[in-house]
Amino acid sequence: MRWPYFLGHIYRLRNQPEAAAAYFERALERQPDHLPSLLWLGEVYLADNRPDQAQTHLARAAAIQPGSAAAAYGLGRLALARKDFKQAVTQFERTIELAPQASSVEYPLGLAYRELGNAAQARVHLARRGEGGVTTPDPLMDALGDLLQNAQAFEVRAAQALDSRDWPAAIDNLRKALALAPDNPYAHLNLGTALVL
């Protein structure tokens, strides 16, 4: 199932949602309970404005792993797109409960509260919005990414470590990036930030 899964990502990154969906579906035929395939397929269908298909896969992901912040976030985005603001609030609140560092979820949560007429809660959440994203463990993509040993790859790993507040991993990866590209001011800045944190 790895090869159709990787092809799904290639087509997703090339902004070809139909081809991406077909390959993620093939991966699921071979391994029906593969959580990352379910989540990415839900994401592709959501981005391609196919909410019913997105609902099927995201709900299945949530059933397989009830503690998946990514599944809750996907279901929240789906509810927001369907204008089911009460369900969106429920799912976004669940996402933040499961992944407190996911400050980017505060913005759509604030929008959902605003649509429900709760301006006070909307203001609170909109003020908390940030850059922290929702991630899900993906051993196949992680292993693929680990094959890259260049400055940019180390910077990407460092950014992921910073998002998850893993300061030692961020520091290690930034030092490796700077060993390969010592004139990169952003890597120096990020290393300084990680060391302070």
Secondary structure, 3 states (H helix, E strand, C coil): CHHHHHHHHHHHHCCCHHHHHHHHHHHHHHCCCCHHHHHHHHHHHHHCCCHHHHHHHHHHHHHHCCCCHHHHHHHHHHHHHCCCHHHHHHHHHHHHHHCCCCHHHHHHHHHHHHHCCCHHHHHHHHHHCCCCCCCCCCHHHHHHHHCCCCHHHHHHHHHHHHHCCCHHHHHHHHHHHHHHCCCCHHHHHHHHHHHHC
